[in-house]
């Protein structure tokens, strides 16, 4: 199913969705941890946020 990410500044990114289908308003946060991905995805402190997993490059 088609999906859109619409940013506050008006930029629109289109892609394909998976999982539940509904409208969501969310804050995006970045995580640069090199380990502990499962802990990040299940951490209740991230509730209501969309976590972008990144990897630091030295």
Secondary structure, DSSP 8 states (H G I E B T S, - for coil): -EEEEE-TTS-EEEEE--S--S----EEEEE--SS-HHHHHH-GGGTTEEEEE-----
